[in-house]
Amino acid sequence: MKIERQKKQSVWQEIYRAILTGVSYIIPLVVAGGLLQSLTLLVYGTGNASAAGTPQDQIRLLGTSLLALLVPILSAYIAYGIGDKAALIPGLAGGIAAQGVPLTLAASVSAGKATTVQDLVTAANAHVYPVGSGFIGGVIAGLAAGYLVKYLKKIPYPPSFAGIMTVLFYPFVGSFVIGALILFVIGDPAAAVTTALTDLLKGLQGGSLIVLGLVLGALACTDMGGPINKAAYLFGVYALAEGNGAPYAAFAAAKCIPPIAVALAAVFAPKGYTDEERSTAKGIWLLGAFGITEGAIPYALRDPLRIIIPSMIGGGIAAALSLVGGSSLPSAGGSMITIPITQNPLNWVLALATGLAVTTVLIVVAKRVKVRKHGPDEATHKSEVGSVLS
């Protein structure tokens, strides 16, 4: 029994170490991609930064493309943490499959194939863009790829086959198996979740604005780019196509909250973060200001309950207040930078501020309780990593 418990513990330690490896690699990617995108919007404004063919548009798309690699890089290095170099490509393939919409959409926008709200709606209706399973799918893909390659490496082969195994067998077989798993086994349920939640939001449209806002905002902050968040996004896009910008404004208020709240909470509850997280948090708030929810993903991966649940609550409040106050946006891409073109902008700002305050307070309280029980997070983090590596 004791040996069995030790084996189970070592598996969980291996998984934890692999996820930490993935998180450590995506933190600088999130910051670099997010800031490239944010700064072009800040300097040139939403319209000018997106003017096709201009230098600023190319820089903005570079930032967008970096962020689109977040899930693939996360997945690749989680796989690497388990199966070493041979698992990198299968992990990357699984992550690309898990990313779904954002990666494909970024490529289509770059190619000029999807430039308007109606283009996005038409593409969604035609199922041109696969619905990804987000960072949750990326974690699953990385772990699956790592363990698949780990066990494939146990297959005996002649020494003369070493090059073939490394260059051909592990990358091809691993990519095929993990890609198929994510696309056809996990991808279909993810798409079904997105469709079901989008339909749910459409059904709530004729009822209470408060209920619609609470659900819409909570969905926007749940998986930060995954199928649940995508349902809220698509609902906002559909409403825009019908001439109703209120749902998208509510979605925009909610999606700004997680990164900013994470950054503020790092100031008021610093012991609840590692040194690396505190350092990165100094720039994460800017990503939230530009509606780049992905900035909070590394923090959500390390401490999901204390980040995601407060974000859902605050996001729901912000979206509900935005809807009730009649705030509206004429186009997609809403964030703090689009305040000048927002209808009832003061209400939108107050809605965002209220949701942000609630989220920040909840994270701070949750982090302080955690510190009282387990000690400073940096010390806990080092202890956990040490036990994993030992």
Buried (B, 14 or more C-beta within 10 A) or exposed (E): EEEEEEEEEEEEBBBBBBBBBBBEBBBEBBBBBBBBBBBBBBEBBBEEBBEEEBEBBEBBBBBBBBBBBBBBBBBBBBBBBBBBEBBBBBBBBBBBBBBBBBBBBBBBBBEEEBEEBEBBBEBBEEEBBBBBBBBBBBBBBBBBBBBBBBEBBEEEEEEEEEEEBEEEBBBEBBBEBBBBBBBEEBBEEBBEBBBEBBEBBBEBBEEEBBEBBBBBBBBBBBBBBBBBBBBBBBBBBBBBBEEBBBBBBBBBBBBBBBBBBBBBBBBBBBBBBBEBBBEBBEBBBBBBBBBBBBBBBBBBBBBEEBBBBBBBBBBBBBBBBBBBBEBBBBBBBBBBBBBEBBBBBEBBBBBBBBBBBBBBBBBBBBBBEBBEEEEBBBEBBEEBBEEBEE
